[in-house]
Amino acid sequence: MQPMQPELTLSALPVGESGYMMENRAQSAMERRLTDLGLVRGTRVTCVMRGPAGDPAAYLIRGALIAIRKADAAAISLIPARPGVAAP
């Protein structure tokens, strides 16, 4: 049995780091939009850059670069991607 991975939110993901989406707790309209863009459980997400004030941030999701506001990204929980650890 593998130990639990620490959980973080998409808004806290450092630039250049990746994680796997675990849960989307965004409000229904934003939840639907992100699901339509391919952000579903187990999807790898990489933070590519942040705006000058840290908001919004650009994330690589299934080959597309998507800008998401910090408030919306805070509702997405991830587990960090680690070398040698399989996707959930």
N, C-alpha and C positions, 0 to 999 in steps of 0.2 A: 504494500500500500504506500503510495507516494504522500509525502507531507503536503499540507495545504500551502498553496502559493499565497503570498500577501496580495491583498486586493487594493487597487487604487482606482481613481476616477480618470476619465479621459482628459479632463482639464488639468490634472496633475502630471500627466505623462511628459517627461522631458523631451526637448527637441532632439531628434536622432534616435530615440528609443521606441520600442514597439511593445504591444501588448495584445491580448486576445479578449474580445468583447465577451462579457459574461451576462450582463443584464442591462436593459434599457429602461430607466425609470423616468424618462422624459414625459412631458405632457403629451396627450394622445396625438395631436397634429404633428408635433416634432418626432414623436416615436414612429409614426407612420412614414414620415419623410425619410428618416434615417434607415428604416427597414427597406423602403423602396430603393434606396441608394446601395443596399447590400450589407448594411451593418446589422448582422444577425449574430447570434451566439456562436462563438468560435472563430469569428472573422478576425484576421490579423490587421491591426491598425498601427501606423507609424506616424509620429508627430514630425512633420517636415519643417515647419517654421511657425513663428508667432508674429503677430502684428507689433508695431513699435511700442504700444502700451500693453502688450500681452494678450490682446483681444481684437479680432478673433485669431484662431490658430488654424493652420492648414494641416490636414491629415491625409495620408495615403490609405485609401480603402479600396481594395479590389482593383488596383490599377488606376483609380481616379483620385485626383487631388480635390478634397472637399474642405471648405472653410466652415468652421462651426464656432459659434459664440461660446464664451467661457461658461455662461449660465446653463446653456444646453449641454455642453460637454461634461459638466459636473454631475449630470444625471446618468452618465454611462459608466458602469463599473467594468474594470479590466483586471486580468491577471497579467503580470509582466511576462514578456517573452524572454526566455533564457536559453542560451546555447545548450543543446542536448536535451531539452525538455520538449516533449511533444505537445501539440495544440490540444486544448481540452475537448 
